[in-house]
Amino acid sequence: MRPRLPPAIPLALLLGLILLLTGACLGRGPTLRPGWAGVAFSQDRVFVGTQEGRVVALDKATGSYQASYPPEGTPPLPAVYGGPTVHGDRVYVGGYNGKVYALRADDLSLIWQFPPDARTLGPVVGGLTVADGLLLFGASDGYLRALDVESGEERWRYPTQDKVWSTPTVQGDTVYFGAMDHGVYAVSITTGEPRWEEPFRAGGAVAGAPVVAQGKVLVGSFDRNFYALDAVTGKELWRFRGDNWFWAGAAADATRVYAISMSGTLYALDLAGNLLRQEKLGLGGPALAPPLLLDSLLVVTSDEGWVYVMDPPTLQQKPPGYNLGARVRGTIAVDQGTIYVNTSAKDQGVWALRLTGKQEKLWGPVPPRPKER
């Protein structure tokens, strides 16, 4: 049976409270600024959401400005928290205004928006996922939705008991996601019907994207536990206790999973839940971006602006690393050994860094807006 929705808690209050508590845990004051969006790319462009509430296209080779939505000179969106998603010749993005947009990748002109009328879904904070002709995303009204990628028509929706900030993960014909109601869910990508007899209930909110590896759903929670669930049944297999909340998603390969706590402690666990190594990183603030596995490298970004490049088996840092000079809180995009990173400072912006072979900066920082004429 599908759960009923309780009265909504104001998103700004909840997000502000989370950041306030996080700051208290880490010994820092709270900060709440838009522009946590990650980066996406096509063959020749990089797309990013900005603090000014626009989706911007940059040249992939040089970082030069190409286009934006809404266009310059028109009112912006309120904010973009989740990163854009590219599929074919389209870019999809969710806004803090409770709308989801489909844009043409060549000029960022609008194709459709959902809902198409004046209704809103509540702020869209997490990322969007495309699979099997569907655009999957959660919103602050408590639903996971599936839209037709071409038309934007709703195919199905699944209710939780609170906001859905988790980016959906698709494995086979199942969609896995977490919610602020402490739940981890598995639903059919075709119908939206539940796969598990009941959702798994953690002891705290689940904001990060689940990772699926070797038949296990791996996900962290605000209760300081990192969980492994049976992907078929949803039953708990093991849990690992960290030193703080787990907000960011994890990274996993065939034998290990890497998870980072809000305090900046990076844990390497085997898939049986045994701690292999841990490393305390000086992140300078909450860890909100998930780690990234790139060939034989593990990449972790920091609130101080550092990009740490590490050896996965040992968690030892590989010099030189990069200091971007501004917070990194969005998901990193990677293409052929190059990562694209969005920072939170208005006078900074997007970087392109080559990490495999010769490590070097290709371009950046590029403010994601056109130069003033």
Secondary structure, DSSP 8 states (H G I E B T S, - for coil): ----------HHHHHHHHHHHHHHHHT------S----EEE-SSEEEEE-TTS-EEEEETTT--EEEEES-TTS---S---S--EEETTEEEEE-TTS-EEEEETTT--EEEEESSSS---S---S--EEETTEEEEE-TTSEEEEEETTT--EEEEEE-SS---S--EEETTEEEEE-TTSEEEEEETTT--BSSSS-EE-SS---S--EEETTEEEEE-TTSEEEEEETTT--EEEEEE-SS---S--EE-SSEEEEE-TT-EEEEEETTS-EEEEEE---SS---S--EEETTEEEEE-TTSEEEEEETTTTEE-S--EE-SS---S--EEETTEEEEE-S-TT--EEEEE-SSS-EEEEEEE-SS----
